[in-house]
Amino acid sequence: MTTLSKQWIQHNQVAIYAVAVLLAIGVGLGLPSASSVLEPLINPVLAVLLYVTFLEIPFVRIRRAFRNGRFMAAALGLNFLVVPVVVFGLTRFLPQEPVILVGVFIVLLTPCIDYVITFTELAGGDAEQITAATPALMLIQLLLLPLYLWLFMGQQVAEFIEAGPFIEAFVIIIALPLTLAWATEYWAERSERGARWQDTMGWLPVPMMGTTLFVVIASQLPRVQDSITQIAPIVPVYVAFLVIMPLLGRLVAGVLGMETGESRALVFTSVTRNSLVVLPLALALPSGYELAPAVVVTQTLVELTGMVVLTRIVPAWLVPEAPDQLLALEVRRSD
């Protein structure tokens, strides 16, 4: 019964996310004052989400993933060489106003280090590869974001970027949940009570993702609503990014001959952005850049909706399950 119920939750995950998103929109539009209550919950909710996600990934597989240089090189190349070119091209279609451009650049030039792991897992991708790559992704984006802003916008904006939000997010959202997950696995191997705890946590990845969607959207929607006319032209750029990068990720994975799980992981790391981590950067920008946080939050709302769709499209169409095995099966049937 337990297995069946967990399977039901997994099978109906998109419907659960849709309900969470609709509830969030209702709260965000109908009760905007709730934003001040929900916004401080974003990082704690993300930390719990990542904890239950990490519990699904045995520690030994994460250690093995660290040795996969091909995936690491592909992930870094896509995020820090290909993405900047795509982003610069897409922003040529936007109003060339610094307050808009800085928000778009801050969010699209920084690869996600948190819920990308969960979405990769939900799509049947190699989540341990993403987990192993997060330290490098975090460190390199911290170093390169000021450089990209300087190249695209000039030195004045680049000087606003600080390391604090990146380091705090990495500790709270990645390092702490990962350490607790490893401790839980150790406990579960040696204690029946620990094993029961780990089994109970196995119910939570999908409900926690629904909770995360609700908290993020409900807390941030009022910020976007207040600036909707100025932000509307940015939405097509965010949607285009969601379409272009999965295709490029799939192309690179195919060129490198990656297997199914790795290919799906590469697709998700190439498209998912670090919006929740960089939001404090946007909030800390000086006078004259008040619109930038809403620009960042809009990407969050577009992306979360797109991720729910991609968890279905990627395994069903873009990177179907074990195509090489399916081809071998067809050959055997023909013989």
C-alpha angles and dihedrals in degrees: 000000000000092000092046092051092049089049090051091053091048093047093050097041095118091053090049091051091047091054090048091051093048092049090048092051090049092051095040093052100032100039108026092164088072088072092082090054097044101042095071088054095062098088096041091049091048090049092054091045091053092045094057090042093052089051087063090059116070113229092235090061092052091051089051091049091059088068094056099103094170094061093043092052092047093049093048093044094051095045100042104028108026100033095055090054092049092046094048090051094048093048091059085077093057130086103274094237116138094222091058098038095050091054092048094046094046093054103035096045094056118076118220119260100180128040092020084082092057095045090048090052092048090052091052093253129145097273094175089064090056091046091052091049097051097089092053093043091050096046097045095047089050090054098040103041094077089047093052092047090050091050095045102033111011138259097292095070095039091061091063094068115103131186096225101087092046094051094044092050093047092052097044101036103032115014099043098045091044092051092048091048092052090048090050092051090051090049093047092054091055105032135050089214090053091050090052090050092051091048091051091050087055088075093060113066096085096039090047091051088052089050091049092051090050096048095045098045097040092048097045103036095083089056090055095042091059091058101032098130093053094043100045095086090057096060096075089054091053091047091049089052089052090054101040102045098053088052092050091045090052091047093053092045090052093048090051092046095237120176122244100272094046092047092053091047091051091050093053097045090050095054107031114089134206097244099143093049096047095043090089088055090056091046090052095054114118129255113305094040098078092124094058096084091054089050089054094045091051089059089052092054094046093045097048090052090047093048092056088054094044093054085068102033097048098056095034100045119353098049108010121193116286100329091183090057092048090052091050090051091053091050091052091049091051091052 
